[in-house]
Amino acid sequence: MAIIEVRDLRKVYGGRAVVDGVSFAVEEGEIFGVLGPNGAGKTTAVECVEGLRVPDSGLVRVAGLDPVADHREVTQLLGAQLQESELQAKLTVREALELYSAFYEKPVDWRPLAERLGLGEKLDSRFGKLSGGQKQRLFIALALIGGPRVVVLDELTTGLDPRARRDTWQLIEEVRASGVTVLLVTHFMEEAQRLCDRIAVIDRGRLAALDTPAGLIGRSASSTVISFTPSRPLDPRELAELPAATSVTTDERDGRVTVNGTDDTVNAVISLLARQHVTAHQLRVVDATLDDAFLHLTGATT
Ligand SMILES: Nc1ncnc2c1ncn2[C@@H]1O[C@H](COP(=O)(O)OP(=O)(O)OP(=O)(O)O)[C@@H](O)[C@H]1O
């Protein structure tokens, strides 16, 4: 059953629709990603779901409730990640957890929650002294403290080092495993590909695509990439004419050739090399990534 429903959502600022007719539904228990270039309207759309912004038109429902008209009820079942500026630097982790517990009718016991999120040793530390990763873990704890059915995480791992980002991914997976639906706004393709069951790609206020990560990659014109360094130069035009080849590039420094296409292209490249008695050094064949699909869908870079 859909726990979040967004239908034909529109939000206008200064005469410009920054969210322009977006529709999607999030099923209970999913990690649902919202991905898009800067300024695409992701935060605006997600904040309409949280009841923090009022839509100009369209319908938003969370567990059947209207986030604006039924704001109180919705805040009891939807946990939102805070922005850093919303917590005072002098507040200790324990004080923050106690304070936020008081906001909810049926808060969970924050002690095991803090332990689970690796904050047990940090209860007396002040917020301002925590590392980026520890702050993010505290934000996840505060988002979960009301025992929500849905959590909204917006750019949660921005600014974290790769290790802390991976730890946060594991936490997000654990949150979902505990039965909470996750709405995740992200810029990171790897994050979306690894975590999300489905992804809504938003571009210039509109829904450009909605699919599983594998489904989005499959839409990209080139699903496979072959690269190699030939034992002698090849004619790029000949490569470009191979079946389903979508692009051919040759690195000027080392002569390395990269051909985007499909599995048919890979087979054709290998036959061509054999026919011409060319040896391919360091031959690599990889699947296209969500990055390729994203560029294909939005024509933008993140
Ligand atoms: N309160 C506001 N008043 C006027 N314009 C706004 C307001 N909030 C957002 N916008 C504009 O709406 C557009 C979408 O902004 P939004 O923050 O939703 O995008 P986003 O996809 O979340 O971007 P980013 O990835 O950069 O955070 C931007 O052009 C932004 O300047």
PDBQT file of the ligand as one rigid body, heavy atoms in Angstrom, charges set to zero:
ROOT
HETATM    1  N1  LIG A 401      11.230  29.848  -0.730  1.00  0.00    +0.000 N 
HETATM    2  C1  LIG A 401      11.605  30.024  -1.997  1.00  0.00    +0.000 A 
HETATM    3  N2  LIG A 401      11.401  31.183  -2.636  1.00  0.00    +0.000 NA
HETATM    4  C2  LIG A 401      11.762  31.365  -3.917  1.00  0.00    +0.000 A 
HETATM    5  N3  LIG A 401      12.354  30.418  -4.674  1.00  0.00    +0.000 NA
HETATM    6  C3  LIG A 401      12.575  29.239  -4.113  1.00  0.00    +0.000 A 
HETATM    7  C4  LIG A 401      12.229  28.968  -2.741  1.00  0.00    +0.000 A 
HETATM    8  N4  LIG A 401      12.584  27.691  -2.457  1.00  0.00    +0.000 NA
HETATM    9  C5  LIG A 401      13.134  27.189  -3.576  1.00  0.00    +0.000 A 
HETATM   10  N5  LIG A 401      13.130  28.107  -4.558  1.00  0.00    +0.000 N 
HETATM   11  C6  LIG A 401      13.660  27.902  -5.925  1.00  0.00    +0.000 C 
HETATM   12  O1  LIG A 401      13.052  26.732  -6.426  1.00  0.00    +0.000 OA
HETATM   13  C7  LIG A 401      13.989  25.971  -7.206  1.00  0.00    +0.000 C 
HETATM   14  C8  LIG A 401      14.054  24.562  -6.669  1.00  0.00    +0.000 C 
HETATM   15  O2  LIG A 401      14.682  24.570  -5.411  1.00  0.00    +0.000 OA
HETATM   16  P1  LIG A 401      14.874  23.256  -4.540  1.00  0.00    +0.000 P 
HETATM   17  O3  LIG A 401      15.646  23.636  -3.310  1.00  0.00    +0.000 OA
HETATM   18  O4  LIG A 401      13.578  22.577  -4.359  1.00  0.00    +0.000 OA
HETATM   19  O5  LIG A 401      15.783  22.394  -5.511  1.00  0.00    +0.000 OA
HETATM   20  P2  LIG A 401      16.632  21.091  -5.208  1.00  0.00    +0.000 P 
HETATM   21  O6  LIG A 401      16.370  20.169  -6.342  1.00  0.00    +0.000 OA
HETATM   22  O7  LIG A 401      16.375  20.587  -3.851  1.00  0.00    +0.000 OA
HETATM   23  O8  LIG A 401      18.094  21.671  -5.333  1.00  0.00    +0.000 OA
HETATM   24  P3  LIG A 401      19.467  21.290  -4.604  1.00  0.00    +0.000 P 
HETATM   25  O9  LIG A 401      19.832  19.944  -5.112  1.00  0.00    +0.000 OA
HETATM   26  O10 LIG A 401      20.391  22.342  -5.103  1.00  0.00    +0.000 OA
HETATM   27  O11 LIG A 401      19.218  21.334  -3.132  1.00  0.00    +0.000 OA
HETATM   28  C9  LIG A 401      15.298  26.726  -7.146  1.00  0.00    +0.000 C 
HETATM   29  O12 LIG A 401      15.420  27.489  -8.330  1.00  0.00    +0.000 OA
HETATM   30  C10 LIG A 401      15.144  27.611  -5.945  1.00  0.00    +0.000 C 
HETATM   31  O13 LIG A 401      15.903  28.788  -6.105  1.00  0.00    +0.000 OA
ENDROOT
TORSDOF 0
